[in-house]
Amino acid sequence: MLRPYPPEFRVRAIALVRSGKQVHQTAYELGISAGCLHGWLKQDRIDRGEVSGQTTIESVELRAARKRIRELETELAILRQGGKFLGSERPHPKGSTR
């Protein structure tokens, strides 16, 4: 998911609202939707620990972990296909001749 607004812009928008400006007025002046700004404010409250939820850092770590899991699952599937391809040509681990 692409984020069209840089982090500095988000921080500035949140700071304006936290300083007392109304959400709808701030959103209008910055050219974003009020719903978008509400979402940023909600995530900011989570990151500050004011409300419970998944922090931005946890979200990034979880995304990276899921990507790594997908990579490992792909590697495992490739190895399994290779094992099927080799079939009975694999050597027995204890050296049996059966």
Phi and psi restraints in degrees (value plus and minus 20) as a CYANA .aco file:
   2 LEU   PHI    -101.0   -61.0
   2 LEU   PSI     121.8   161.8
   3 ARG   PHI    -129.9   -89.9
   3 ARG   PSI      89.8   129.8
   4 PRO   PHI     -93.8   -53.8
   4 PRO   PSI     -35.0     5.0
   5 TYR   PHI    -127.9   -87.9
   5 TYR   PSI     111.8   151.8
   6 PRO   PHI     -88.6   -48.6
   6 PRO   PSI     135.8   175.8
   7 PRO   PHI     -77.3   -37.3
   7 PRO   PSI     -55.2   -15.2
   8 GLU   PHI     -82.7   -42.7
   8 GLU   PSI     -58.2   -18.2
   9 PHE   PHI     -84.5   -44.5
   9 PHE   PSI     -63.8   -23.8
  10 ARG   PHI     -82.1   -42.1
  10 ARG   PSI     -65.3   -25.3
  11 VAL   PHI     -81.0   -41.0
  11 VAL   PSI     -62.7   -22.7
  12 ARG   PHI     -83.5   -43.5
  12 ARG   PSI     -63.1   -23.1
  13 ALA   PHI     -83.1   -43.1
  13 ALA   PSI     -63.6   -23.6
  14 ILE   PHI     -85.0   -45.0
  14 ILE   PSI     -61.1   -21.1
  15 ALA   PHI     -82.3   -42.3
  15 ALA   PSI     -58.4   -18.4
  16 LEU   PHI     -82.2   -42.2
  16 LEU   PSI     -63.2   -23.2
  17 VAL   PHI     -89.7   -49.7
  17 VAL   PSI     -61.4   -21.4
  18 ARG   PHI     -86.4   -46.4
  18 ARG   PSI     -43.8    -3.8
  19 SER   PHI    -101.2   -61.2
  19 SER   PSI     -25.5    14.5
  20 GLY   PHI     102.5   142.5
  20 GLY   PSI     -27.7    12.3
  21 LYS   PHI     -92.2   -52.2
  21 LYS   PSI     131.0   171.0
  22 GLN   PHI     -93.6   -53.6
  22 GLN   PSI     127.1   167.1
  23 VAL   PHI     -82.0   -42.0
  23 VAL   PSI     -68.8   -28.8
  24 HIS   PHI     -83.7   -43.7
  24 HIS   PSI     -60.4   -20.4
  25 GLN   PHI     -86.7   -46.7
  25 GLN   PSI     -64.0   -24.0
  26 THR   PHI     -82.5   -42.5
  26 THR   PSI     -65.5   -25.5
  27 ALA   PHI     -80.7   -40.7
  27 ALA   PSI     -63.6   -23.6
  28 TYR   PHI     -81.9   -41.9
  28 TYR   PSI     -64.6   -24.6
  29 GLU   PHI     -86.6   -46.6
  29 GLU   PSI     -52.1   -12.1
  30 LEU   PHI    -109.4   -69.4
  30 LEU   PSI     -28.5    11.5
  31 GLY   PHI      58.1    98.1
  31 GLY   PSI      10.1    50.1
  32 ILE   PHI    -143.6  -103.6
  32 ILE   PSI     148.5   188.5
  33 SER   PHI    -101.6   -61.6
  33 SER   PSI     133.7   173.7
  34 ALA   PHI     -85.9   -45.9
  34 ALA   PSI     -55.0   -15.0
  35 GLY   PHI     -82.7   -42.7
  35 GLY   PSI     -59.3   -19.3
  36 CYS   PHI     -82.5   -42.5
  36 CYS   PSI     -65.8   -25.8
  37 LEU   PHI     -85.8   -45.8
  37 LEU   PSI     -58.2   -18.2
  38 HIS   PHI     -80.8   -40.8
  38 HIS   PSI     -61.1   -21.1
  39 GLY   PHI     -82.2   -42.2
  39 GLY   PSI     -62.7   -22.7
  40 TRP   PHI     -83.3   -43.3
  40 TRP   PSI     -61.0   -21.0
  41 LEU   PHI     -85.2   -45.2
  41 LEU   PSI     -60.0   -20.0
  42 LYS   PHI     -83.5   -43.5
  42 LYS   PSI     -65.8   -25.8
  43 GLN   PHI     -84.7   -44.7
  43 GLN   PSI     -56.0   -16.0
  44 ASP   PHI     -83.4   -43.4
  44 ASP   PSI     -60.6   -20.6
  45 ARG   PHI     -85.9   -45.9
  45 ARG   PSI     -56.7   -16.7
  46 ILE   PHI     -86.3   -46.3
  46 ILE   PSI     -66.2   -26.2
  47 ASP   PHI     -82.4   -42.4
  47 ASP   PSI     -52.9   -12.9
  48 ARG   PHI     -99.7   -59.7
  48 ARG   PSI     -31.3     8.7
  49 GLY   PHI      66.0   106.0
  49 GLY   PSI      -7.8    32.2
  50 GLU   PHI     -94.6   -54.6
  50 GLU   PSI     -52.1   -12.1
  51 VAL   PHI    -153.4  -113.4
  51 VAL   PSI     139.4   179.4
  52 SER   PHI    -102.2   -62.2
  52 SER   PSI     133.3   173.3
  53 GLY   PHI     136.5   176.5
  53 GLY   PSI    -197.9  -157.9
  54 GLN   PHI    -107.0   -67.0
  54 GLN   PSI     100.0   140.0
  55 THR   PHI     -92.0   -52.0
  55 THR   PSI     146.2   186.2
  56 THR   PHI     -81.9   -41.9
  56 THR   PSI     -61.3   -21.3
  57 ILE   PHI     -84.5   -44.5
  57 ILE   PSI     -63.4   -23.4
  58 GLU   PHI     -82.1   -42.1
  58 GLU   PSI     -58.6   -18.6
  59 SER   PHI     -83.3   -43.3
  59 SER   PSI     -62.8   -22.8
  60 VAL   PHI     -84.8   -44.8
  60 VAL   PSI     -64.5   -24.5
  61 GLU   PHI     -83.7   -43.7
  61 GLU   PSI     -61.7   -21.7
  62 LEU   PHI     -84.2   -44.2
  62 LEU   PSI     -61.1   -21.1
  63 ARG   PHI     -81.8   -41.8
  63 ARG   PSI     -62.7   -22.7
  64 ALA   PHI     -86.1   -46.1
  64 ALA   PSI     -59.5   -19.5
  65 ALA   PHI     -85.5   -45.5
  65 ALA   PSI     -62.4   -22.4
  66 ARG   PHI     -83.9   -43.9
  66 ARG   PSI     -58.6   -18.6
  67 LYS   PHI     -83.1   -43.1
  67 LYS   PSI     -63.9   -23.9
  68 ARG   PHI     -84.2   -44.2
  68 ARG   PSI     -59.4   -19.4
  69 ILE   PHI     -81.5   -41.5
  69 ILE   PSI     -63.8   -23.8
  70 ARG   PHI     -80.0   -40.0
  70 ARG   PSI     -62.3   -22.3
  71 GLU   PHI     -82.6   -42.6
  71 GLU   PSI     -64.8   -24.8
  72 LEU   PHI     -86.3   -46.3
  72 LEU   PSI     -58.2   -18.2
  73 GLU   PHI     -84.4   -44.4
  73 GLU   PSI     -57.6   -17.6
  74 THR   PHI     -85.3   -45.3
  74 THR   PSI     -64.5   -24.5
  75 GLU   PHI     -81.0   -41.0
  75 GLU   PSI     -61.2   -21.2
  76 LEU   PHI     -84.6   -44.6
  76 LEU   PSI     -61.4   -21.4
  77 ALA   PHI     -83.1   -43.1
  77 ALA   PSI     -59.4   -19.4
  78 ILE   PHI     -84.2   -44.2
  78 ILE   PSI     -64.0   -24.0
  79 LEU   PHI     -83.8   -43.8
  79 LEU   PSI     -58.7   -18.7
  80 ARG   PHI     -85.3   -45.3
  80 ARG   PSI     -60.6   -20.6
  81 GLN   PHI     -84.4   -44.4
  81 GLN   PSI     -59.7   -19.7
  82 GLY   PHI     -83.2   -43.2
  82 GLY   PSI     -58.7   -18.7
  83 GLY   PHI     -83.8   -43.8
  83 GLY   PSI     -59.6   -19.6
  84 LYS   PHI     -86.9   -46.9
  84 LYS   PSI     -57.0   -17.0
  85 PHE   PHI     -85.7   -45.7
  85 PHE   PSI     -62.5   -22.5
  86 LEU   PHI     -89.9   -49.9
  86 LEU   PSI     -54.5   -14.5
  87 GLY   PHI      37.7    77.7
  87 GLY   PSI    -143.5  -103.5
  88 SER   PHI    -102.8   -62.8
  88 SER   PSI     -21.2    18.8
  89 GLU   PHI     -96.0   -56.0
  89 GLU   PSI     -28.4    11.6
  90 ARG   PHI     -89.1   -49.1
  90 ARG   PSI     117.8   157.8
  91 PRO   PHI     -90.7   -50.7
  91 PRO   PSI     125.0   165.0
  92 HIS   PHI     -92.4   -52.4
  92 HIS   PSI     117.5   157.5
  93 PRO   PHI     -83.1   -43.1
  93 PRO   PSI     -45.1    -5.1
  94 LYS   PHI    -122.8   -82.8
  94 LYS   PSI     -11.5    28.5
  95 GLY   PHI      60.0   100.0
  95 GLY   PSI      -2.6    37.4
  96 SER   PHI     -87.7   -47.7
  96 SER   PSI     130.5   170.5
  97 THR   PHI    -121.3   -81.3
  97 THR   PSI     -11.6    28.4
